Amino acid sequence: MHYYIAYGLKLALFLLAVVSSSVCHAQDLGKCLSLERGSAVQVQCLQAFGEKGTPSDQYSLAKVYYEGDEAPLDYGEVEKWLLKSAERGSVDAQVTLGHVYLESIVSSASHAKAEQWFQSAAEQGCLLAQLRLALLLEKRYDYIGTLKWIIIADTRSESPDLEDTINYISGGVTQKERDAARKQAKAWLASHPKNKNFNKEGFYELEKE
């Protein structure tokens, strides 16, 4: 009995710590944004917030710099904090970074970088990233990869439009390529259950288009 009580208390304390941490981090960002816009003090505060923050915090900071309302618009900072967040596994950051590179929002942009981050988000189950990745692969004539990701997206979303796309692409490739794409899609679906990342879109798609 004592064991279960102790375990329950430890679990409760852990959950409380997680919730408290999230609240504190939100308050930290709010404090930074309440400072004079663009001042050295605000810049220092935002940098400190990002450096000690979670991937979610860093993603939020990138969004602040992208919107340019409560802090000066700065695409260099957008890229910096998205990269830090994406490298730590944030799907929101990965798919947003893909768009930033795809649309040449920053000087270091390239389709290769966009593909890299859409691939990362796609592998984590993000539908939008899977569709964007399929388009990029099609542009460099990787029809097996294109068809693979369209099949995966269609299986999860059940969209009639995607079924039409599959039929269209299938008509332009060999049977061997179709079989390879379907085999790869089947293997991926078997090892990747649908998860909370499915509907993530990042802030670039939501705010600018």
Backbone hydrogen bonds, N-H to C=O, Kabsch-Sander energy under -0.5 kcal/mol:
donor,donor_aa,acceptor,acceptor_aa,energy
5,I,1,M,-2.1
6,A,2,H,-2.7
7,Y,3,Y,-2.6
8,G,4,Y,-2.5
9,L,5,I,-2.3
10,K,6,A,-2.4
11,L,7,Y,-2.4
12,A,8,G,-2.3
13,L,9,L,-2.5
14,F,10,K,-2.2
15,L,11,L,-2.5
16,L,12,A,-2.2
17,A,13,L,-2.2
18,V,14,F,-2.1
19,V,15,L,-2.4
20,S,16,L,-2.8
21,S,17,A,-2.3
22,S,18,V,-2.0
23,V,19,V,-2.2
24,C,20,S,-2.6
25,H,21,S,-2.4
26,A,22,S,-2.1
27,Q,23,V,-2.2
28,D,24,C,-2.4
29,L,25,H,-2.1
30,G,26,A,-2.2
31,K,27,Q,-2.3
32,C,28,D,-2.0
33,L,29,L,-2.4
34,S,30,G,-1.0
35,L,32,C,-1.2
39,S,36,E,-2.1
43,V,39,S,-2.6
44,Q,40,A,-2.3
45,C,41,V,-2.1
46,L,42,Q,-2.8
47,Q,43,V,-2.3
48,A,44,Q,-2.1
49,F,45,C,-2.2
50,G,46,L,-2.4
51,E,47,Q,-2.5
52,K,48,A,-1.8
53,G,49,F,-0.7
53,G,50,G,-0.5
58,Q,54,T,-2.4
59,Y,55,P,-2.1
60,S,56,S,-2.3
61,L,57,D,-2.3
62,A,58,Q,-2.1
63,K,59,Y,-1.9
64,V,60,S,-1.8
65,Y,61,L,-2.0
66,Y,62,A,-1.9
67,E,63,K,-2.5
68,G,64,V,-1.9
74,D,65,Y,-1.5
78,V,74,D,-1.9
79,E,75,Y,-2.5
80,K,76,G,-2.2
81,W,77,E,-2.5
82,L,78,V,-2.2
83,L,79,E,-2.6
84,K,80,K,-1.8
85,S,81,W,-2.2
86,A,82,L,-3.4
87,E,83,L,-2.8
88,R,84,K,-0.7
88,R,85,S,-0.6
89,G,86,A,-1.9
90,S,85,S,-2.0
94,Q,90,S,-2.1
95,V,91,V,-2.6
96,T,92,D,-1.9
97,L,93,A,-2.8
98,G,94,Q,-2.0
99,H,95,V,-1.6
100,V,96,T,-2.5
101,Y,97,L,-2.4
102,L,98,G,-2.4
103,E,99,H,-2.6
104,S,101,Y,-0.9
105,I,100,V,-2.6
106,V,100,V,-0.6
109,A,106,V,-1.7
114,A,110,S,-2.1
115,E,111,H,-2.7
116,Q,112,A,-2.0
117,W,113,K,-2.0
118,F,114,A,-2.5
119,Q,115,E,-2.5
120,S,116,Q,-1.7
121,A,117,W,-2.2
122,A,118,F,-2.9
123,E,119,Q,-2.5
124,Q,120,S,-0.8
125,G,122,A,-1.8
126,C,121,A,-2.1
127,L,125,G,-0.6
127,L,198,F,-1.9
130,Q,126,C,-1.9
131,L,127,L,-2.1
132,R,128,L,-2.5
133,L,129,A,-2.8
134,A,130,Q,-1.9
135,L,131,L,-1.8
136,L,132,R,-2.0
137,L,133,L,-2.5
138,E,134,A,-2.0
139,K,135,L,-1.6
140,R,136,L,-0.9
141,Y,138,E,-1.6
142,D,137,L,-2.9
143,Y,141,Y,-1.3
146,T,142,D,-2.3
147,L,143,Y,-2.5
148,K,144,I,-2.4
149,W,145,G,-2.2
150,I,146,T,-2.0
151,I,147,L,-2.5
152,I,148,K,-2.1
153,A,149,W,-2.6
154,D,150,I,-2.7
155,T,151,I,-2.4
156,R,152,I,-1.8
157,S,153,A,-2.6
158,E,154,D,-2.6
163,E,159,S,-1.4
164,D,160,P,-1.7
165,T,161,D,-1.8
166,I,162,L,-2.6
167,N,163,E,-2.1
168,Y,164,D,-2.2
169,I,165,T,-2.8
170,S,166,I,-2.8
171,G,167,N,-1.4
172,G,169,I,-1.7
173,V,170,S,-1.1
178,R,174,T,-2.4
179,D,175,Q,-2.7
180,A,176,K,-2.0
181,A,177,E,-2.4
182,R,178,R,-2.4
183,K,179,D,-2.2
184,Q,180,A,-2.3
185,A,181,A,-2.5
186,K,182,R,-2.4
187,A,183,K,-2.1
188,W,184,Q,-2.3
189,L,185,A,-2.7
190,A,186,K,-1.9
191,S,187,A,-1.1
191,S,188,W,-0.7
192,H,188,W,-0.8
198,F,195,N,-1.7
200,K,197,N,-1.4
205,E,201,E,-0.6
206,L,202,G,-0.8
207,E,203,F,-2.5
208,K,204,Y,-2.3
209,E,205,E,-0.8
